[in-house]
């Protein structure tokens, strides 16, 4: 699956593609952007609380300074008012009070008599409304107040003329944000914090690009070149020490993997050569066993062919002696023809069985044979082969082939060879008198073919049952068998995906069971 196009620029270098999923792409952030996002989140967690803490501390400090300033302003105004009340008239006092008002000073002033009653005030009416109507005589007060124009600090300072108190002065000093100089300082702190955070992010971006991202990208490109067929991994030397060591380790690992790959290639070629040799040896063994079966059949046919030939020779001598009527001569010729056809049929069946091996089909298998075989046809052919045999003359051979037996992935000739070997072994095992051999074929439980060859002989001894299908294992007398027939049968059956086994028959004899899959059901 092809990855999407790589995005250009610095940001694109930090986006990795995992490949297409359906119609879209699953894009994953690179290490650089992930680290930048993590560092940005860390800076937010560090600087935002610090900013609010500094802003709160600044406001509190400026508020304290404002309160101290308000107290000083109140005391100064109280001193001026106390001096003016002695030397000036009421109109002059009112003008003095108006002169004390200002945006950076008092916003309202109230003058109280010795009893604490309000006698004079100056300022805007909506602001002076916040002045108390009376105050406690002799007490200095500093508290917060609320005017129509915002927050303020109320300062009440007693007036003294010598040792006697002549009254009190109340001063309202505004404390709303427009009059407190904390906002510019807070903005400066915010600007400093933002610039520092941005500078740290830019520095981290540049540092990670030079120290981490570029070496990692170079290492990734080198790995892609190795994946594309390069023999060596050219590890980058720039970057941090850990990345340089990682590149060196990957280069070393790549070299070892290449060496292991070459060694594996050599071993695979050697295994393939051994497998080819083993296959050729198996083919030679199969042909040898086939020829051995042909020899056994040929030996058994000597008597079967000898009788017709003797009859033909006798009939020929009668014909040559003469003195026969035309009808008798015709009868003798027809008898000679029937005996000749009998010999021809027996020899043809034997040659049909022997031809694949004798024809040099050789190393790659038996040329001309189908990739699959019909069980019913193989049973018919093998019965035709063994019927003329002397060993089967006194043996009852029963055959039972179900009509629904499927074709099997074993060629016709090899299927005949397996069944012929099993039938000849059964004929050798049964008694000379009353011997019975049954050849049955049916559909197996798994949908394949089940073939049974059962005899009423003595059966297979427990001592050799587990090793019966191994090479050179035989139950016959010395010189009567090589011990390769059943081993070859097992090799042919298992090569087709089937199995062969032996079990005890109903009459105490041996029952050989061949299980073969149906054509098309064998997994590749």
Order of alpha helices (4+ residues) and beta strands (2+ residues): alpha-beta-beta-alpha-alpha-beta-beta-alpha-beta-beta-beta-alpha-alpha-alpha-alpha-alpha-beta-alpha-beta-beta-alpha-alpha-beta-beta
